């Protein structure tokens, strides 16, 4: 008889404890991401911020997944572009409430960072502090025309050819540059995510600017 009473009391206590725990929990009703869609370049990353509602919800830890990790991966909201394409990032609460963000990954733009590292010590090479543009000037000090036959000019011309090649620009572009006359003014051509403009002066030489679009 006593054993039955003890067992009944133990069962009752466990049931009451479970009820109390249940009463203290607040379910997640909504997960909101700060962006419903993002565009990244290959190798670029962005962080998604999630807000869980209601604000007093318990069990607010989210699980982050990518519909295609060959396109983009995600870790604790940080999305990394892997290759060109589209996929969906999913933020899920433990009770199954979710929110999604559509991710488009595009080809990377011009690698100005590598060019800055390679040429930043050259007198004929300059760039924006945000690396939105780089510039080559065959006569940076605007010296007299005798300077235009110097070794420094030859180095700058070689640099233009090398930069064109590094950016995947057509070989014909340098030919256009070298044939430019002062009366032609500034000439521009646009490529994928890149604008190239240049002008020439008999005394000041050739100046080329590469800008990210």
C-alpha positions in Angstrom: 0.0 0.0 0.0 2.8 2.4 1.0 4.7 1.6 -2.2 1.6 2.5 -4.3 1.2 5.8 -2.5 4.9 6.7 -3.0 4.7 5.7 -6.7 1.6 7.8 -7.1 3.2 10.8 -5.4 6.3 10.5 -7.5 4.3 10.3 -10.7 2.3 13.4 -9.6 5.4 15.4 -8.8 7.0 14.6 -12.2 3.7 15.6 -14.0 3.5 18.9 -12.0 7.2 19.6 -12.8 6.7 19.0 -16.5 3.7 21.3 -16.5 5.6 24.1 -14.7 8.4 23.8 -17.3 5.9 24.0 -20.1 4.2 27.0 -18.6 7.6 28.8 -18.5 8.3 28.4 -22.2 7.3 30.9 -24.9 7.3 29.6 -28.5 8.9 31.4 -31.4 6.2 32.8 -33.6 8.2 34.6 -36.3 11.8 34.7 -37.5 12.6 37.9 -39.4 15.8 38.4 -41.5 17.2 41.8 -42.2 17.4 41.0 -45.9 15.1 39.0 -48.1 17.7 38.9 -50.9 21.4 39.7 -51.3 23.8 39.7 -54.2 27.4 38.6 -53.6 30.5 38.2 -55.7 32.4 35.0 -55.7 34.6 35.1 -52.5 32.6 37.9 -51.0 30.6 37.5 -47.7 27.7 39.2 -46.0 26.1 38.7 -42.6 22.4 38.2 -42.1 20.8 39.3 -38.9 17.8 37.5 -37.6 15.2 38.8 -35.2 13.0 36.3 -33.3 9.5 37.3 -32.2 8.1 37.5 -29.6 11.0 39.1 -27.9 10.5 36.9 -24.8 10.6 33.7 -26.8 12.6 30.8 -25.4 14.7 28.4 -27.4 15.8 31.2 -29.7 18.9 29.4 -31.1 18.6 29.3 -34.9 19.8 26.7 -37.3 21.3 28.1 -40.6 21.3 26.1 -43.8 22.0 26.7 -47.5 20.0 25.1 -50.2 23.2 24.7 -52.3 26.6 24.9 -50.5 28.3 24.8 -53.9 26.8 28.3 -54.5 26.9 29.8 -51.0 27.6 28.6 -47.5 26.3 30.0 -44.2 27.6 29.9 -40.7 25.7 31.7 -37.9 24.3 34.0 -40.5 27.5 34.8 -42.3 26.9 34.0 -46.0 29.9 33.3 -48.2 29.7 33.3 -52.0 31.4 30.2 -53.5 30.5 30.1 -57.2 28.1 31.7 -59.6 24.4 30.9 -59.3 21.5 31.3 -56.9 20.4 29.5 -53.7 18.3 30.1 -50.6 19.5 30.6 -47.0 17.2 29.3 -44.4 17.1 30.3 -40.7 15.1 27.8 -38.6 13.9 27.9 -35.0 13.7 24.6 -33.1 9.9 24.6 -33.4 10.0 24.7 -37.2 9.4 28.4 -37.8 11.6 29.6 -40.6 12.7 32.6 -42.7 14.6 32.7 -46.0 16.9 34.9 -47.9 17.5 34.5 -51.7 21.2 34.7 -52.5 22.6 35.5 -56.0 26.4 35.0 -56.5 28.0 36.7 -59.4 31.4 36.5 -60.9 34.0 38.5 -59.0 34.9 42.0 -60.3 38.3 43.2 -61.2 41.0 42.3 -58.7 42.4 45.8 -58.0 43.8 44.7 -54.7 46.3 42.4 -56.3 47.3 45.2 -58.7 47.8 47.7 -55.9 50.0 45.2 -54.1 52.0 44.6 -57.2 52.4 48.2 -58.5 51.8 50.5 -55.6 55.6 51.4 -55.3 55.8 52.5 -58.9 55.8 56.2 -59.5 53.5 55.9 -62.5 50.9 54.0 -60.6 48.2 55.5 -58.3 44.9 54.4 -56.8 41.9 55.4 -54.7 42.1 54.7 -51.0 38.9 52.6 -51.4 40.5 50.9 -54.5 37.5 51.9 -56.6 40.0 53.0 -59.3 43.6 52.7 -60.3 45.5 55.0 -62.6 48.6 54.8 -64.8 50.3 58.0 -65.9 53.2 57.7 -68.2 54.4 61.2 -67.2 53.1 61.7 -63.6 55.2 64.8 -63.0 54.3 66.4 -66.4 57.9 66.9 -67.3 59.0 68.1 -70.7 58.6 66.0 -73.8 62.2 64.6 -73.5 61.0 62.7 -70.5 58.6 60.7 -72.7 61.4 58.7 -74.1 62.8 57.8 -70.7 63.0 54.3 -69.1 60.2 55.4 -66.6 57.8 55.9 -69.5 58.7 52.5 -70.9 58.0 50.9 -67.5 54.6 52.7 -67.4 53.7 51.5 -70.9 54.7 47.9 -69.9 52.5 48.4 -66.8 49.5 49.3 -68.9 49.9 46.2 -71.0 50.3 44.0 -68.0 47.3 45.6 -66.2 45.2 45.1 -69.3 46.1 41.5 -69.4 45.6 41.0 -65.7 42.1 42.4 -66.0 41.3 40.2 -69.0 40.9 43.1 -71.4 41.4 42.5 -75.1 44.8 42.9 -76.6 43.4 45.4 -79.1 42.7 47.9 -76.3 46.3 48.9 -76.0 46.5 49.5 -79.7 43.6 51.9 -79.4 45.3 53.6 -76.5 48.6 54.0 -78.4 46.9 55.5 -81.4 45.0 58.1 -79.4 45.7 61.8 -80.4 45.3 64.8 -78.2 42.4 66.1 -80.3 40.5 62.8 -79.5 40.0 64.0 -75.9 39.1 61.3 -73.3 38.0 58.0 -74.6 36.2 55.4 -72.6 35.2 51.8 -73.0 33.1 49.7 -70.7 33.5 46.0 -69.8 31.9 43.7 -67.3 32.1 45.7 -64.0 34.9 47.8 -65.3 35.2 51.2 -67.1 38.5 52.1 -68.8 39.2 55.7 -69.9 42.3 57.4 -71.2 43.6 60.5 -72.9 46.9 61.5 -74.5 48.9 64.7 -74.7 52.1 65.1 -76.7 53.9 66.7 -73.7 52.1 65.0 -70.8 51.9 61.4 -72.2 49.2 58.8 -71.8 47.0 58.6 -68.8 44.8 55.5 -68.2 42.1 55.1 -65.5 40.5 51.8 -64.6 37.3 52.2 -62.5 35.0 49.6 -60.9 31.4 50.0 -62.0 
